[in-house]
Amino acid sequence: MNRFKPTTWLRATLLAVPVLATQVAITQLQIDTGLHPLAVAVAAEGDKQSERETRRTPALRNEVYEKLTEAQEAAEAKDLATAKRILDEMIANSGKKALNSYEMANVYNLYAFIQYSKEDYAGALKSYEKVVSQPDIPVAMEINTRFTIAQLYFVQEQWQQGIDAMLKWFSMTDKPNANAYILLAQGYYQVKDYDKALVNVDKAIAMSKAANQIPKEQWLNLARFLYFEKNDIKNTEAVLEELLTYYPKKEYWVQLSHMYGEQEKTSEQLAALETAYVQSMLDKDNEQVMMAYLYLNADVPYKAAKVMDKGLSNKTIEDKSKNWELTGNAWRQAQELEKAIPAMEAAAASSDKGELYARLGNIYLDNDEFSKAITAINKGLSRGGVKRPDTARLVLGMAYFNLNQYDKAREAFNAAASDERSAGYAKQWIGYMDSELARQQSLKDESAGNAAQQADASAQTPGDDKAADEASGEKVSQDKEKAEEPAAGKPEDKGKAEG
């Protein structure tokens, strides 16, 4: 099963876009994950008036604001050295120009932006920690910064610290969005707390549906992955069905087919893979071969053969003995012997063992190509590796028998009889052959006697030669017809039955 990798997705999500500073340096990390700029965040936190009233945030003085703006503009112009120098000078000032806690928080926020731009995530994290350590900063600023802190812990794969930071953030916000639950789910997944991870990802998906939105593909994939890791096949199946509702992709059809197979839902397993196949989604060798096996198991050998034949023709199925063997067996089961023969010939030619030549000989026998059956089986037996040499020799005896090569047929049946699994059947064939030979000999003797009687009668009544000749000819014809009729009790073709 193709596994979703939460760590890879998380890192791509967090690092895809550079940070953009604002007056209070709200990062793109926060915006990407659903948090809002300061003005909106403040409005969203209106329910925390009691906490807000206890905080008397110091004012941001004009001269400080101007310095922050100068540093921000330098940073956005990628002149990070100038931006850092301005910030260093602001912190170095003392006395009446000393920064208050709110101003200091904004300075550290901008420091964090500079460090993040340099991919110094550890440094950025320390600076953000200094932001929230300042007393009496705006609640919205602290909330946004704590979310960013959690993200940076996750970027550095410090999973438990990230979880703790997220839980602190959840304790401060009244309206966490679905993205926040996903981030927390990622953290819990990484520490292998799958139960809590599922609670959070399911919460995010439910919130999305409640807002009449389609859940994001990554979210459903995370849920699918977590259920699969818990070996919860039923729920893995349910999530895959939902993924196919919104994001119909080949990989989900293939995975869903596997899930149905795990539950022995064979008809659903076939239907899922067939849906992908008819949309030309199955372009890999193993997928098409699996499709063929499913058709065979469903007793639809013709479709199995068509799948294999098409894949081998367009080279999406590997040209190897095993695949040709499957194709030949499928055509044979579909009673398409003319198509089964070339497929099995290709399979045998590519194999280093004699088993497939034995099977090819069996198909030749089915198709009444007795000489070819003899050649194939003898080649298989001489090469070695035939799973049931006794059965192969039975087929060989039948082919010789049908060509009236009775001595060789007897030799083959006697060899087959040395294996107790085929001894009884081989003896039946030998008995049948003996009775057939005796019958034919009896007919020859009878025909010879009749001919002698006719000769004597002809000598005694020379005047009736024409009538005698006609009677003799009719008798010879009848004797020939009797000789060509097989004896009663011929054994069934075991080789054909067993394949």
Secondary structure as a PSIPRED ss2 file (coil, helix, strand):
# PSIPRED VFORMAT (PSIPRED V4.0)

   1 M C   1.000  0.000  0.000
   2 N C   1.000  0.000  0.000
   3 R C   1.000  0.000  0.000
   4 F C   1.000  0.000  0.000
   5 K C   1.000  0.000  0.000
   6 P H   0.000  1.000  0.000
   7 T H   0.000  1.000  0.000
   8 T H   0.000  1.000  0.000
   9 W H   0.000  1.000  0.000
  10 L H   0.000  1.000  0.000
  11 R H   0.000  1.000  0.000
  12 A H   0.000  1.000  0.000
  13 T H   0.000  1.000  0.000
  14 L H   0.000  1.000  0.000
  15 L H   0.000  1.000  0.000
  16 A C   1.000  0.000  0.000
  17 V C   1.000  0.000  0.000
  18 P C   1.000  0.000  0.000
  19 V C   1.000  0.000  0.000
  20 L C   1.000  0.000  0.000
  21 A C   1.000  0.000  0.000
  22 T C   1.000  0.000  0.000
  23 Q C   1.000  0.000  0.000
  24 V C   1.000  0.000  0.000
  25 A C   1.000  0.000  0.000
  26 I C   1.000  0.000  0.000
  27 T C   1.000  0.000  0.000
  28 Q H   0.000  1.000  0.000
  29 L H   0.000  1.000  0.000
  30 Q H   0.000  1.000  0.000
  31 I H   0.000  1.000  0.000
  32 D H   0.000  1.000  0.000
  33 T C   1.000  0.000  0.000
  34 G C   1.000  0.000  0.000
  35 L C   1.000  0.000  0.000
  36 H C   1.000  0.000  0.000
  37 P C   1.000  0.000  0.000
  38 L H   0.000  1.000  0.000
  39 A H   0.000  1.000  0.000
  40 V H   0.000  1.000  0.000
  41 A H   0.000  1.000  0.000
  42 V H   0.000  1.000  0.000
  43 A H   0.000  1.000  0.000
  44 A H   0.000  1.000  0.000
  45 E C   1.000  0.000  0.000
  46 G H   0.000  1.000  0.000
  47 D H   0.000  1.000  0.000
  48 K H   0.000  1.000  0.000
  49 Q H   0.000  1.000  0.000
  50 S H   0.000  1.000  0.000
  51 E H   0.000  1.000  0.000
  52 R H   0.000  1.000  0.000
  53 E H   0.000  1.000  0.000
  54 T C   1.000  0.000  0.000
  55 R C   1.000  0.000  0.000
  56 R C   1.000  0.000  0.000
  57 T C   1.000  0.000  0.000
  58 P C   1.000  0.000  0.000
  59 A C   1.000  0.000  0.000
  60 L C   1.000  0.000  0.000
  61 R C   1.000  0.000  0.000
  62 N H   0.000  1.000  0.000
  63 E H   0.000  1.000  0.000
  64 V H   0.000  1.000  0.000
  65 Y H   0.000  1.000  0.000
  66 E H   0.000  1.000  0.000
  67 K H   0.000  1.000  0.000
  68 L H   0.000  1.000  0.000
  69 T H   0.000  1.000  0.000
  70 E H   0.000  1.000  0.000
  71 A H   0.000  1.000  0.000
  72 Q H   0.000  1.000  0.000
  73 E H   0.000  1.000  0.000
  74 A H   0.000  1.000  0.000
  75 A H   0.000  1.000  0.000
  76 E H   0.000  1.000  0.000
  77 A C   1.000  0.000  0.000
  78 K C   1.000  0.000  0.000
  79 D C   1.000  0.000  0.000
  80 L H   0.000  1.000  0.000
  81 A H   0.000  1.000  0.000
  82 T H   0.000  1.000  0.000
  83 A H   0.000  1.000  0.000
  84 K H   0.000  1.000  0.000
  85 R H   0.000  1.000  0.000
  86 I H   0.000  1.000  0.000
  87 L H   0.000  1.000  0.000
  88 D H   0.000  1.000  0.000
  89 E H   0.000  1.000  0.000
  90 M H   0.000  1.000  0.000
  91 I H   0.000  1.000  0.000
  92 A H   0.000  1.000  0.000
  93 N C   1.000  0.000  0.000
  94 S C   1.000  0.000  0.000
  95 G H   0.000  1.000  0.000
  96 K H   0.000  1.000  0.000
  97 K H   0.000  1.000  0.000
  98 A C   1.000  0.000  0.000
  99 L C   1.000  0.000  0.000
 100 N C   1.000  0.000  0.000
 101 S H   0.000  1.000  0.000
 102 Y H   0.000  1.000  0.000
 103 E H   0.000  1.000  0.000
 104 M H   0.000  1.000  0.000
 105 A H   0.000  1.000  0.000
 106 N H   0.000  1.000  0.000
 107 V H   0.000  1.000  0.000
 108 Y H   0.000  1.000  0.000
 109 N H   0.000  1.000  0.000
 110 L H   0.000  1.000  0.000
 111 Y H   0.000  1.000  0.000
 112 A H   0.000  1.000  0.000
 113 F H   0.000  1.000  0.000
 114 I H   0.000  1.000  0.000
 115 Q H   0.000  1.000  0.000
 116 Y H   0.000  1.000  0.000
 117 S H   0.000  1.000  0.000
 118 K C   1.000  0.000  0.000
 119 E C   1.000  0.000  0.000
 120 D C   1.000  0.000  0.000
 121 Y H   0.000  1.000  0.000
 122 A H   0.000  1.000  0.000
 123 G H   0.000  1.000  0.000
 124 A H   0.000  1.000  0.000
 125 L H   0.000  1.000  0.000
 126 K H   0.000  1.000  0.000
 127 S H   0.000  1.000  0.000
 128 Y H   0.000  1.000  0.000
 129 E H   0.000  1.000  0.000
 130 K H   0.000  1.000  0.000
 131 V H   0.000  1.000  0.000
 132 V H   0.000  1.000  0.000
 133 S H   0.000  1.000  0.000
 134 Q C   1.000  0.000  0.000
 135 P C   1.000  0.000  0.000
 136 D C   1.000  0.000  0.000
 137 I C   1.000  0.000  0.000
 138 P C   1.000  0.000  0.000
 139 V H   0.000  1.000  0.000
 140 A H   0.000  1.000  0.000
 141 M H   0.000  1.000  0.000
 142 E H   0.000  1.000  0.000
 143 I H   0.000  1.000  0.000
 144 N H   0.000  1.000  0.000
 145 T H   0.000  1.000  0.000
 146 R H   0.000  1.000  0.000
 147 F H   0.000  1.000  0.000
 148 T H   0.000  1.000  0.000
 149 I H   0.000  1.000  0.000
 150 A H   0.000  1.000  0.000
 151 Q H   0.000  1.000  0.000
 152 L H   0.000  1.000  0.000
 153 Y H   0.000  1.000  0.000
 154 F H   0.000  1.000  0.000
 155 V H   0.000  1.000  0.000
 156 Q C   1.000  0.000  0.000
 157 E C   1.000  0.000  0.000
 158 Q C   1.000  0.000  0.000
 159 W H   0.000  1.000  0.000
 160 Q H   0.000  1.000  0.000
 161 Q H   0.000  1.000  0.000
 162 G H   0.000  1.000  0.000
 163 I H   0.000  1.000  0.000
 164 D H   0.000  1.000  0.000
 165 A H   0.000  1.000  0.000
 166 M H   0.000  1.000  0.000
 167 L H   0.000  1.000  0.000
 168 K H   0.000  1.000  0.000
 169 W H   0.000  1.000  0.000
 170 F H   0.000  1.000  0.000
 171 S H   0.000  1.000  0.000
 172 M H   0.000  1.000  0.000
 173 T C   1.000  0.000  0.000
 174 D C   1.000  0.000  0.000
 175 K C   1.000  0.000  0.000
 176 P C   1.000  0.000  0.000
 177 N C   1.000  0.000  0.000
 178 A H   0.000  1.000  0.000
 179 N H   0.000  1.000  0.000
 180 A H   0.000  1.000  0.000
 181 Y H   0.000  1.000  0.000
 182 I H   0.000  1.000  0.000
 183 L H   0.000  1.000  0.000
 184 L H   0.000  1.000  0.000
 185 A H   0.000  1.000  0.000
 186 Q H   0.000  1.000  0.000
 187 G H   0.000  1.000  0.000
 188 Y H   0.000  1.000  0.000
 189 Y H   0.000  1.000  0.000
 190 Q H   0.000  1.000  0.000
 191 V C   1.000  0.000  0.000
 192 K C   1.000  0.000  0.000
 193 D C   1.000  0.000  0.000
 194 Y H   0.000  1.000  0.000
 195 D H   0.000  1.000  0.000
 196 K H   0.000  1.000  0.000
 197 A H   0.000  1.000  0.000
 198 L H   0.000  1.000  0.000
 199 V H   0.000  1.000  0.000
 200 N H   0.000  1.000  0.000
 201 V H   0.000  1.000  0.000
 202 D H   0.000  1.000  0.000
 203 K H   0.000  1.000  0.000
 204 A H   0.000  1.000  0.000
 205 I H   0.000  1.000  0.000
 206 A H   0.000  1.000  0.000
 207 M H   0.000  1.000  0.000
 208 S H   0.000  1.000  0.000
 209 K H   0.000  1.000  0.000
 210 A H   0.000  1.000  0.000
 211 A C   1.000  0.000  0.000
 212 N C   1.000  0.000  0.000
 213 Q C   1.000  0.000  0.000
 214 I C   1.000  0.000  0.000
 215 P C   1.000  0.000  0.000
 216 K C   1.000  0.000  0.000
 217 E H   0.000  1.000  0.000
 218 Q H   0.000  1.000  0.000
 219 W H   0.000  1.000  0.000
 220 L H   0.000  1.000  0.000
 221 N H   0.000  1.000  0.000
 222 L H   0.000  1.000  0.000
 223 A H   0.000  1.000  0.000
 224 R H   0.000  1.000  0.000
 225 F H   0.000  1.000  0.000
 226 L H   0.000  1.000  0.000
 227 Y H   0.000  1.000  0.000
 228 F H   0.000  1.000  0.000
 229 E H   0.000  1.000  0.000
 230 K C   1.000  0.000  0.000
 231 N C   1.000  0.000  0.000
 232 D C   1.000  0.000  0.000
 233 I H   0.000  1.000  0.000
 234 K H   0.000  1.000  0.000
 235 N H   0.000  1.000  0.000
 236 T H   0.000  1.000  0.000
 237 E H   0.000  1.000  0.000
 238 A H   0.000  1.000  0.000
 239 V H   0.000  1.000  0.000
 240 L H   0.000  1.000  0.000
 241 E H   0.000  1.000  0.000
 242 E H   0.000  1.000  0.000
 243 L H   0.000  1.000  0.000
 244 L H   0.000  1.000  0.000
 245 T H   0.000  1.000  0.000
 246 Y H   0.000  1.000  0.000
 247 Y C   1.000  0.000  0.000
 248 P C   1.000  0.000  0.000
 249 K C   1.000  0.000  0.000
 250 K H   0.000  1.000  0.000
 251 E H   0.000  1.000  0.000
 252 Y H   0.000  1.000  0.000
 253 W H   0.000  1.000  0.000
 254 V H   0.000  1.000  0.000
 255 Q H   0.000  1.000  0.000
 256 L H   0.000  1.000  0.000
 257 S H   0.000  1.000  0.000
 258 H H   0.000  1.000  0.000
 259 M H   0.000  1.000  0.000
 260 Y H   0.000  1.000  0.000
 261 G H   0.000  1.000  0.000
 262 E H   0.000  1.000  0.000
 263 Q C   1.000  0.000  0.000
 264 E C   1.000  0.000  0.000
 265 K C   1.000  0.000  0.000
 266 T H   0.000  1.000  0.000
 267 S H   0.000  1.000  0.000
 268 E H   0.000  1.000  0.000
 269 Q H   0.000  1.000  0.000
 270 L H   0.000  1.000  0.000
 271 A H   0.000  1.000  0.000
 272 A H   0.000  1.000  0.000
 273 L H   0.000  1.000  0.000
 274 E H   0.000  1.000  0.000
 275 T H   0.000  1.000  0.000
 276 A H   0.000  1.000  0.000
 277 Y H   0.000  1.000  0.000
 278 V H   0.000  1.000  0.000
 279 Q C   1.000  0.000  0.000
 280 S C   1.000  0.000  0.000
 281 M C   1.000  0.000  0.000
 282 L C   1.000  0.000  0.000
 283 D C   1.000  0.000  0.000
 284 K C   1.000  0.000  0.000
 285 D H   0.000  1.000  0.000
 286 N H   0.000  1.000  0.000
 287 E H   0.000  1.000  0.000
 288 Q H   0.000  1.000  0.000
 289 V H   0.000  1.000  0.000
 290 M H   0.000  1.000  0.000
 291 M H   0.000  1.000  0.000
 292 A H   0.000  1.000  0.000
 293 Y H   0.000  1.000  0.000
 294 L H   0.000  1.000  0.000
 295 Y H   0.000  1.000  0.000
 296 L H   0.000  1.000  0.000
 297 N H   0.000  1.000  0.000
 298 A C   1.000  0.000  0.000
 299 D C   1.000  0.000  0.000
 300 V C   1.000  0.000  0.000
 301 P H   0.000  1.000  0.000
 302 Y H   0.000  1.000  0.000
 303 K H   0.000  1.000  0.000
 304 A H   0.000  1.000  0.000
 305 A H   0.000  1.000  0.000
 306 K H   0.000  1.000  0.000
 307 V H   0.000  1.000  0.000
 308 M H   0.000  1.000  0.000
 309 D H   0.000  1.000  0.000
 310 K H   0.000  1.000  0.000
 311 G H   0.000  1.000  0.000
 312 L H   0.000  1.000  0.000
 313 S H   0.000  1.000  0.000
 314 N C   1.000  0.000  0.000
 315 K C   1.000  0.000  0.000
 316 T C   1.000  0.000  0.000
 317 I C   1.000  0.000  0.000
 318 E C   1.000  0.000  0.000
 319 D C   1.000  0.000  0.000
 320 K C   1.000  0.000  0.000
 321 S H   0.000  1.000  0.000
 322 K H   0.000  1.000  0.000
 323 N H   0.000  1.000  0.000
 324 W H   0.000  1.000  0.000
 325 E H   0.000  1.000  0.000
 326 L H   0.000  1.000  0.000
 327 T H   0.000  1.000  0.000
 328 G H   0.000  1.000  0.000
 329 N H   0.000  1.000  0.000
 330 A H   0.000  1.000  0.000
 331 W H   0.000  1.000  0.000
 332 R H   0.000  1.000  0.000
 333 Q H   0.000  1.000  0.000
 334 A C   1.000  0.000  0.000
 335 Q C   1.000  0.000  0.000
 336 E C   1.000  0.000  0.000
 337 L H   0.000  1.000  0.000
 338 E H   0.000  1.000  0.000
 339 K H   0.000  1.000  0.000
 340 A H   0.000  1.000  0.000
 341 I H   0.000  1.000  0.000
 342 P H   0.000  1.000  0.000
 343 A H   0.000  1.000  0.000
 344 M H   0.000  1.000  0.000
 345 E H   0.000  1.000  0.000
 346 A H   0.000  1.000  0.000
 347 A H   0.000  1.000  0.000
 348 A H   0.000  1.000  0.000
 349 A H   0.000  1.000  0.000
 350 S C   1.000  0.000  0.000
 351 S C   1.000  0.000  0.000
 352 D C   1.000  0.000  0.000
 353 K C   1.000  0.000  0.000
 354 G C   1.000  0.000  0.000
 355 E H   0.000  1.000  0.000
 356 L H   0.000  1.000  0.000
 357 Y H   0.000  1.000  0.000
 358 A H   0.000  1.000  0.000
 359 R H   0.000  1.000  0.000
 360 L H   0.000  1.000  0.000
 361 G H   0.000  1.000  0.000
 362 N H   0.000  1.000  0.000
 363 I H   0.000  1.000  0.000
 364 Y H   0.000  1.000  0.000
 365 L H   0.000  1.000  0.000
 366 D H   0.000  1.000  0.000
 367 N C   1.000  0.000  0.000
 368 D C   1.000  0.000  0.000
 369 E C   1.000  0.000  0.000
 370 F H   0.000  1.000  0.000
 371 S H   0.000  1.000  0.000
 372 K H   0.000  1.000  0.000
 373 A H   0.000  1.000  0.000
 374 I H   0.000  1.000  0.000
 375 T H   0.000  1.000  0.000
 376 A H   0.000  1.000  0.000
 377 I H   0.000  1.000  0.000
 378 N H   0.000  1.000  0.000
 379 K H   0.000  1.000  0.000
 380 G H   0.000  1.000  0.000
 381 L H   0.000  1.000  0.000
 382 S H   0.000  1.000  0.000
 383 R H   0.000  1.000  0.000
 384 G C   1.000  0.000  0.000
 385 G C   1.000  0.000  0.000
 386 V C   1.000  0.000  0.000
 387 K C   1.000  0.000  0.000
 388 R C   1.000  0.000  0.000
 389 P H   0.000  1.000  0.000
 390 D H   0.000  1.000  0.000
 391 T H   0.000  1.000  0.000
 392 A H   0.000  1.000  0.000
 393 R H   0.000  1.000  0.000
 394 L H   0.000  1.000  0.000
 395 V H   0.000  1.000  0.000
 396 L H   0.000  1.000  0.000
 397 G H   0.000  1.000  0.000
 398 M H   0.000  1.000  0.000
 399 A H   0.000  1.000  0.000
 400 Y H   0.000  1.000  0.000
 401 F H   0.000  1.000  0.000
 402 N H   0.000  1.000  0.000
 403 L C   1.000  0.000  0.000
 404 N C   1.000  0.000  0.000
 405 Q C   1.000  0.000  0.000
 406 Y H   0.000  1.000  0.000
 407 D H   0.000  1.000  0.000
 408 K H   0.000  1.000  0.000
 409 A H   0.000  1.000  0.000
 410 R H   0.000  1.000  0.000
 411 E H   0.000  1.000  0.000
 412 A H   0.000  1.000  0.000
 413 F H   0.000  1.000  0.000
 414 N H   0.000  1.000  0.000
 415 A H   0.000  1.000  0.000
 416 A H   0.000  1.000  0.000
 417 A H   0.000  1.000  0.000
 418 S C   1.000  0.000  0.000
 419 D C   1.000  0.000  0.000
 420 E H   0.000  1.000  0.000
 421 R H   0.000  1.000  0.000
 422 S H   0.000  1.000  0.000
 423 A H   0.000  1.000  0.000
 424 G H   0.000  1.000  0.000
 425 Y H   0.000  1.000  0.000
 426 A H   0.000  1.000  0.000
 427 K H   0.000  1.000  0.000
 428 Q H   0.000  1.000  0.000
 429 W H   0.000  1.000  0.000
 430 I H   0.000  1.000  0.000
 431 G H   0.000  1.000  0.000
 432 Y H   0.000  1.000  0.000
 433 M H   0.000  1.000  0.000
 434 D H   0.000  1.000  0.000
 435 S H   0.000  1.000  0.000
 436 E H   0.000  1.000  0.000
 437 L H   0.000  1.000  0.000
 438 A H   0.000  1.000  0.000
 439 R H   0.000  1.000  0.000
 440 Q H   0.000  1.000  0.000
 441 Q H   0.000  1.000  0.000
 442 S H   0.000  1.000  0.000
 443 L H   0.000  1.000  0.000
 444 K H   0.000  1.000  0.000
 445 D H   0.000  1.000  0.000
 446 E H   0.000  1.000  0.000
 447 S H   0.000  1.000  0.000
 448 A H   0.000  1.000  0.000
 449 G H   0.000  1.000  0.000
 450 N H   0.000  1.000  0.000
 451 A H   0.000  1.000  0.000
 452 A H   0.000  1.000  0.000
 453 Q H   0.000  1.000  0.000
 454 Q H   0.000  1.000  0.000
 455 A H   0.000  1.000  0.000
 456 D H   0.000  1.000  0.000
 457 A H   0.000  1.000  0.000
 458 S H   0.000  1.000  0.000
 459 A H   0.000  1.000  0.000
 460 Q H   0.000  1.000  0.000
 461 T C   1.000  0.000  0.000
 462 P H   0.000  1.000  0.000
 463 G H   0.000  1.000  0.000
 464 D H   0.000  1.000  0.000
 465 D H   0.000  1.000  0.000
 466 K H   0.000  1.000  0.000
 467 A H   0.000  1.000  0.000
 468 A H   0.000  1.000  0.000
 469 D H   0.000  1.000  0.000
 470 E H   0.000  1.000  0.000
 471 A H   0.000  1.000  0.000
 472 S H   0.000  1.000  0.000
 473 G H   0.000  1.000  0.000
 474 E H   0.000  1.000  0.000
 475 K H   0.000  1.000  0.000
 476 V H   0.000  1.000  0.000
 477 S H   0.000  1.000  0.000
 478 Q H   0.000  1.000  0.000
 479 D H   0.000  1.000  0.000
 480 K H   0.000  1.000  0.000
 481 E H   0.000  1.000  0.000
 482 K H   0.000  1.000  0.000
 483 A H   0.000  1.000  0.000
 484 E H   0.000  1.000  0.000
 485 E C   1.000  0.000  0.000
 486 P C   1.000  0.000  0.000
 487 A C   1.000  0.000  0.000
 488 A C   1.000  0.000  0.000
 489 G C   1.000  0.000  0.000
 490 K C   1.000  0.000  0.000
 491 P C   1.000  0.000  0.000
 492 E C   1.000  0.000  0.000
 493 D C   1.000  0.000  0.000
 494 K H   0.000  1.000  0.000
 495 G H   0.000  1.000  0.000
 496 K H   0.000  1.000  0.000
 497 A H   0.000  1.000  0.000
 498 E H   0.000  1.000  0.000
 499 G C   1.000  0.000  0.000
